[in-house]
Amino acid sequence: MKRTMLSAAIAAATFFGASLAATAAEPIVGTWLRPSTGTLVSYAAQGNEYCGTVQNGEYKGESIGCMSGSGSNYTGKVVALDEGKTYTGKATVTGNSMKLEGCVLVVCRGETWQRQ
């Protein structure tokens, strides 16, 4: 009986530990520098999405939208705080660089950010 409970506890810990590791390992999670403005944005898991929050400057504490996906490709919404508009967005993470784009119809505008 004790052996069965111990085995179940180990299995549960392994499962939940692997789930947390997978979430923490998503390439988009972390703090990013937008070079054109010097703005720092942190992406963190919120449910099944990864949401960006401004860490400094005029818009500190504001959300720039949420993305879903995994690996190197994410899609979702990007908020242009200076314009007060929300765009369809996509992000591609390659190493310590992330290309973040906001799109209207077929026209996209973006910039490459650097991990901090």
NUROLO-769995 format. One record per atom (N, C-alpha, C): atom name; residue number from 1; x, y, z. Coordinates in steps of 0.05 Angstrom, whole numbers. Each point is the difference from the previous one (the first is absolute). Layout:
% NUROLO-769995
NODE atome num     c1     c2     c3
NODE    CA NUM      X      Y      Z
...
END
This chain:
% NUROLO-769995
NODE atome num     c1     c2     c3
NODE     N   1     16    -24      0
NODE    CA   1    -16     24      0
NODE     C   1     17     25      0
NODE     N   2     20      1     18
NODE    CA   2     18     23      1
NODE     C   2     15      3    -26
NODE     N   3      8    -23    -11
NODE    CA   3     15      0    -25
NODE     C   3    -17     12    -23
NODE     N   4    -25     -7     -1
NODE    CA   4    -19     10    -21
NODE     C   4     -3     30      3
NODE     N   5     -4      9     25
NODE    CA   5     -4     29      4
NODE     C   5     26     15     -7
NODE     N   6     23    -11      7
NODE    CA   6     25     13     -7
NODE     C   6      4      1    -30
NODE     N   7     -7    -21    -14
NODE    CA   7      2     -1    -29
NODE     C   7    -18     21    -13
NODE     N   8    -25      2     11
NODE    CA   8    -19     19    -11
NODE     C   8     10     29      5
NODE     N   9     11      5     24
NODE    CA   9     11     27      6
NODE     C   9     23      7    -18
NODE     N  10     18    -19     -5
NODE    CA  10     22      5    -18
NODE     C  10     -9      5    -29
NODE     N  11    -20    -16     -9
NODE    CA  11    -11      4    -27
NODE     C  11    -13     27     -2
NODE     N  12    -15      9     20
NODE    CA  12    -13     26     -1
NODE     C  12     21     22      0
NODE     N  13     20     -2     17
NODE    CA  13     21     21      1
NODE     C  13     15      2    -27
NODE     N  14      5    -23    -12
NODE    CA  14     14      0    -26
NODE     C  14    -18     13    -21
NODE     N  15    -25     -6     -1
NODE    CA  15    -19     11    -19
NODE     C  15     -2     30      3
NODE     N  16     -5      9     25
NODE    CA  16     -3     29      4
NODE     C  16     26     15     -4
NODE     N  17     22    -12      8
NODE    CA  17     26     12     -5
NODE     C  17      6      3    -29
NODE     N  18     -6    -20    -16
NODE    CA  18      4      2    -29
NODE     C  18    -18     21    -12
NODE     N  19    -24      3      9
NODE    CA  19    -18     20    -11
NODE     C  19     10     28      6
NODE     N  20     10      4     25
NODE    CA  20     11     26      7
NODE     C  20     25      6    -16
NODE     N  21     17    -20     -4
NODE    CA  21     24      4    -15
NODE     C  21     -6      7    -29
NODE     N  22    -20    -13    -11
NODE    CA  22     -7      6    -28
NODE     C  22    -10     29     -3
NODE     N  23    -16      9     19
NODE    CA  23    -10     28     -1
NODE     C  23     22     19      4
NODE     N  24     18     -4     19
NODE    CA  24     22     18      5
NODE     C  24     20      0    -23
NODE     N  25      1    -21    -15
NODE    CA  25     20     -2    -21
NODE     C  25     -9     13    -26
NODE     N  26    -25     10     -2
NODE    CA  26     -9     12    -24
NODE     C  26     18     24     -7
NODE     N  27     10      1    -25
NODE    CA  27     19     21     -7
NODE     C  27    -10     28      3
NODE     N  28    -26      5     -2
NODE    CA  28    -10     27      2
NODE     C  28      0     11     29
NODE     N  29      1    -18     20
NODE    CA  29      0      9     28
NODE     C  29     26     14      6
NODE     N  30     -3     23     13
NODE    CA  30     24     15      8
NODE     C  30     -4     30     -6
NODE     N  31     22     15      4
NODE    CA  31     -1     29     -4
NODE     C  31     14      7    -26
NODE     N  32    -12     17    -16
NODE    CA  32      9      8    -26
NODE     C  32      3     30     -2
NODE     N  33     21      8    -15
NODE    CA  33      5     29     -5
NODE     C  33     -9      7    -28
NODE     N  34    -18     20     -1
NODE    CA  34     -7     12    -26
NODE     C  34     20     22     -6
NODE     N  35     18     -5    -19
NODE    CA  35     23     19     -4
NODE     C  35     -8     28     -9
NODE     N  36    -22      3    -15
NODE    CA  36     -7     26    -10
NODE     C  36     -9     19     22
NODE     N  37    -10    -11     22
NODE    CA  37    -11     17     21
NODE     C  37     14     -4     27
NODE     N  38     16    -21      3
NODE    CA  38     12     -6     25
NODE     C  38    -19    -13     20
NODE     N  39    -23     -8    -10
NODE    CA  39    -21    -11     17
NODE     C  39      6    -30      6
NODE     N  40     -3     -7     26
NODE    CA  40      3    -28      8
NODE     C  40    -28    -12      4
NODE     N  41     -4    -23    -12
NODE    CA  41    -25    -14      2
NODE     C  41      5    -28     10
NODE     N  42    -15     -9     20
NODE    CA  42      3    -27     10
NODE     C  42    -24    -16     -9
NODE     N  43      6    -24    -12
NODE    CA  43    -21    -19     -7
NODE     C  43      0    -22     20
NODE     N  44    -25     -6     10
NODE    CA  44     -3    -21     20
NODE     C  44    -25    -16     -7
NODE     N  45     -1    -25      9
NODE    CA  45    -23    -18     -5
NODE     C  45    -23     10     17
NODE     N  46    -23      1    -14
NODE    CA  46    -26      6     13
NODE     C  46    -20    -19    -12
NODE     N  47     -5    -22     14
NODE    CA  47    -18    -20    -11
NODE     C  47     14    -14    -24
NODE     N  48    -13      0    -23
NODE    CA  48     11    -12    -24
NODE     C  48     14     20    -18
NODE     N  49      4     24     10
NODE    CA  49     12     21    -17
NODE     C  49     25     12     14
NODE     N  50     14     16    -15
NODE    CA  50     23     14     11
NODE     C  50     -5     30     -5
NODE     N  51     -2     15     22
NODE    CA  51     -8     28     -1
NODE     C  51     24     18      7
NODE     N  52      1     22    -15
NODE    CA  52     22     19      3
NODE     C  52     -8     24     16
NODE     N  53     17      7     20
NODE    CA  53     -5     23     17
NODE     C  53     24     19     -1
NODE     N  54     -5     26     -5
NODE    CA  54     21     20     -1
NODE     C  54     12      3     28
NODE     N  55     27      1      1
NODE    CA  55     14      1     26
NODE     C  55     11     28      6
NODE     N  56      1     18    -19
NODE    CA  56     11     26      5
NODE     C  56    -13     21    -18
NODE     N  57      7     25      6
NODE    CA  57    -10     22    -17
NODE     C  57    -29      8      4
NODE     N  58    -10     15    -19
NODE    CA  58    -27     12      0
NODE     C  58    -22    -20      4
NODE     N  59      3    -24    -11
NODE    CA  59    -21    -20      0
NODE     C  59      5    -23     20
NODE     N  60     17      5     20
NODE    CA  60      7    -20     19
NODE     C  60    -25    -12     13
NODE     N  61     -1    -27      0
NODE    CA  61    -22    -15     12
NODE     C  61    -22     -6    -20
NODE     N  62      1     11    -24
NODE    CA  62    -21     -4    -20
NODE     C  62      6    -26    -16
NODE     N  63    -22    -13     -9
NODE    CA  63      3    -24    -16
NODE     C  63      3      8    -30
NODE     N  64     18    -15    -13
NODE    CA  64      2      4    -29
NODE     C  64    -13    -23    -15
NODE     N  65    -15    -16     14
NODE    CA  65    -15    -22    -13
NODE     C  65     11    -27      8
NODE     N  66    -14    -21    -10
NODE    CA  66      7    -28      6
NODE     C  66      3    -16    -25
NODE     N  67     17    -20      1
NODE    CA  67      6    -18    -22
NODE     C  67     -4    -29      9
NODE     N  68     -7    -17    -18
NODE    CA  68      0    -28      5
NODE     C  68     18    -14    -20
NODE     N  69      8    -23      6
NODE    CA  69     18    -15    -17
NODE     C  69     21    -14     17
NODE     N  70     21    -10    -14
NODE    CA  70     21    -13     14
NODE     C  70     24     -1    -19
NODE     N  71     23     -7     12
NODE    CA  71     24     -2    -16
NODE     C  71      9     27     -8
NODE     N  72      1      5    -26
NODE    CA  72     10     26    -10
NODE     C  72    -22     17    -12
NODE     N  73    -25    -10     -2
NODE    CA  73    -21     14    -14
NODE     C  73    -24      5     18
NODE     N  74     -9     26      2
NODE    CA  74    -22      8     16
NODE     C  74    -18     18    -16
NODE     N  75    -26      0      6
NODE    CA  75    -19     18    -13
NODE     C  75    -19     10     22
NODE     N  76    -11     24     -6
NODE    CA  76    -19     11     19
NODE     C  76     -6     29     -6
NODE     N  77     -1     16     21
NODE    CA  77     -6     29     -3
NODE     C  77     24     16     10
NODE     N  78      5     22    -14
NODE    CA  78     21     19      8
NODE     C  78    -14     28      3
NODE     N  79      4     12     23
NODE    CA  79    -12     26      5
NODE     C  79     22     21     -4
NODE     N  80     -6     19    -18
NODE    CA  80     18     23     -3
NODE     C  80    -10     21     19
NODE     N  81     12      2     24
NODE    CA  81     -9     17     21
NODE     C  81      0     29     -8
NODE     N  82     20      9    -16
NODE    CA  82      1     28     -8
NODE     C  82    -22      7    -20
NODE     N  83    -12    -20    -13
NODE    CA  83    -22      5    -19
NODE     C  83    -27     -7     12
NODE     N  84      0    -16     21
NODE    CA  84    -25     -9     12
NODE     C  84    -14    -20    -18
NODE     N  85     15    -15    -16
NODE    CA  85    -12    -19    -19
NODE     C  85     11    -28      6
NODE     N  86    -16    -20     -7
NODE    CA  86      8    -28      3
NODE     C  86      1    -12    -28
NODE     N  87     22    -15     -5
NODE    CA  87      5    -12    -26
NODE     C  87      2    -30      3
NODE     N  88     -5    -14    -22
NODE    CA  88      7    -29     -1
NODE     C  88     30     -1      0
NODE     N  89     11    -18     17
NODE    CA  89     29     -1      2
NODE     C  89     12    -27     -3
NODE     N  90     26      0     -3
NODE    CA  90     15    -25     -1
NODE     C  90     28      6     11
NODE     N  91     11    -21     12
NODE    CA  91     27      2     10
NODE     C  91     15    -25     -8
NODE     N  92     25      4     -8
NODE    CA  92     18    -22     -6
NODE     C  92     25      4     17
NODE     N  93      6    -21     16
NODE    CA  93     23      1     18
NODE     C  93     22    -17    -12
NODE     N  94     24     12     -2
NODE    CA  94     24    -14     -9
NODE     C  94     22      7     20
NODE     N  95      7    -19     17
NODE    CA  95     21      5     20
NODE     C  95     -9     23     18
NODE     N  96     17     21      1
NODE    CA  96     -6     23     17
NODE     C  96    -12     23    -15
NODE     N  97    -12     -6    -24
NODE    CA  97    -13     21    -16
NODE     C  97    -29     -9     -4
NODE     N  98    -18     21      0
NODE    CA  98    -28     -5     -5
NODE     C  98    -10     20    -20
NODE     N  99    -10     -9    -23
NODE    CA  99    -12     18    -19
NODE     C  99    -29      2      6
NODE     N 100     -9     23      8
NODE    CA 100    -28      5      8
NODE     C 100    -13     18    -21
NODE     N 101    -23     -9    -11
NODE    CA 101    -13     15    -21
NODE     C 101    -30      3      6
NODE     N 102    -10     24     -8
NODE    CA 102    -29      5      1
NODE     C 102     -9      3    -28
NODE     N 103    -24    -11     -7
NODE    CA 103     -9      0    -27
NODE     C 103    -29     10     -3
NODE     N 104     -4     15    -22
NODE    CA 104    -27      8     -8
NODE     C 104     -4    -11    -28
NODE     N 105    -20    -18     -3
NODE    CA 105     -4    -14    -25
NODE     C 105     26    -15     -8
NODE     N 106     13      8    -22
NODE    CA 106     24    -14     -8
NODE     C 106     26     17      5
NODE     N 107     -4     24     12
NODE    CA 107     23     17      5
NODE     C 107      9     -3     29
NODE     N 108     26     -8      3
NODE    CA 108     11     -4     27
NODE     C 108     23     19      4
NODE     N 109      2      9     25
NODE    CA 109     22     17      8
NODE     C 109     11    -11     26
NODE     N 110     26     -2      1
NODE    CA 110     12    -12     24
NODE     C 110     28      9      5
NODE     N 111     12    -13     20
NODE    CA 111     26      6      9
NODE     C 111     12    -24     15
NODE     N 112     26     -2     -1
NODE    CA 112     14    -22     14
NODE     C 112      8     10     28
NODE     N 113     -8    -15     20
NODE    CA 113      6      7     28
NODE     C 113     22    -19     10
NODE     N 114     14      8     21
NODE    CA 114     21    -16     11
NODE     C 114     -6     -8     29
NODE     N 115      6    -26      6
NODE    CA 115     -5    -10     27
NODE     C 115     20     13     19
NODE     N 116    -10      6     23
NODE    CA 116     16     13     21
NODE     C 116      7    -19     22
END
